[in-house]
Amino acid sequence: MNFQLTEEQLAVQAAARDFAQNELWAGVIERDEHQKFPAEQVKKMGELGFLGMMVSPEYGGGGMDTVSYVLAMEEISKVDASCSVIMSVNNSLVCWGLEKYGSEEQKQKYLTKLATGEIIGAFALSEPEAGSDATSQSTTAEDKGDYYLLNGTKNWITNGSTASVYLVIAQTNPELKHRGINVLIVEKDMPGFVIGPKENKLGIRGSDTHSLMFTDVKVPKENRIGADGFGFKFAMQVLAGGRIGIAAQALGIASGAYELSVKYSKDRKAFGVPIAQHQAIQFKLADMATNIDAARLLCLQAAHDKDAGLDYAKSGAMAKLFASKTAMDTAVEAVQVHGGYGFVKEFHVERMMRDAKITQIYEGTSEIQKIVISREILK
Ligand code: CAA
């Protein structure tokens, strides 16, 4: 087994680290405080190729592997998990799904712009009554011949107001249950499409999360991705890959909180010595480092599986399950290491603790990951 990264992968990792340190670090507290969308930073991410990393160069992407994507996600998430969720949704849920299952016309029209970051995309599956139970879609896409009539509401949509293109999951044939679901490409300016107010969130406050309302939106037939009834499989497929991205985000939050804790514990003195010399702190750092290394190996394993054409539903879910728990545990301990300073914004770890929580909820809660893993084991 080769654990060595290639020169290209190391270069991507270094570029992402430089970008995060030089362009994201300075304003991250302010963006979090004011729920400010990182518009300039997202533009720069597009220019640097971070928004369409795995898309083929033919469509304006970087043609990179999933391992490189995981490395970049970790580095960016170490500093700003709001930027990395925007990146993850665009790469994993929107670009990947479009490239894999979209028509040539859809790729030329949408993917070329999404991959370069000229526009960003959103993925709309969750509903007020359909989160974990994703098959229970109430949003309807009635077949009207040459168009679908879209009606319903979507909740908690990342890039909700900043996206230009939305992949919307909706039910066309309720009698067929999940096999009657379709996925439609909806443009922001289609009449009848209204974006709800911004959610005031615990974490990842720089990313914009909204509900979406559709009232008699006419979506042309050519905007359906894949065959009639393919929408649920599409959603499951993109989420399986998306979970690798969110696992890497969780890994990055954990690494960021850990690195700050190591630095702080060497600087901060108590009882006459740096606190790093106290075993109580050393044990915390050792636990953090061990869990982070294990989470990174799971992330890279899942990315490797995807790159090698192997089934990655289980390894991706395992990576997300473990990395998100590691993010939460590490961030809580990082606040503890920092003591009173950890409880104030200037020291960053309280934000990381808030950001960590969502990684145990979105793209499937931890409980959903266990369902996915156990089904794969038992099938
Ligand atoms: N690939 C392809 N097909 C898959 C699949 C996969 N990985 N997983 C399931 N399917 C297919 C099954 O084969 C089955 O198809 P057939 O019946 O035609 O054979 C179909 O999907 C239904 O599967 P299940 O019977 O297993 O479905 P279920 O209802 O029992 O549960 C679930 C499946 C795993 C619980 C699923 O509903 C799920 O993943 N829920 C969580 C949803 C989720 O992650 N939401 C996140 C929202 S997006 C988001 O968070 C983005 C963001 O903001 C960052």
Residues whose N, C-alpha, C, O or C-beta is under 5 A from the ligand:
A	BS01	CAA	L125 S126 G131 S132 D133 A134 T135 W156 T158 K233 M236 Q237 L239 A240 A313 Y362 E363 G364 I368
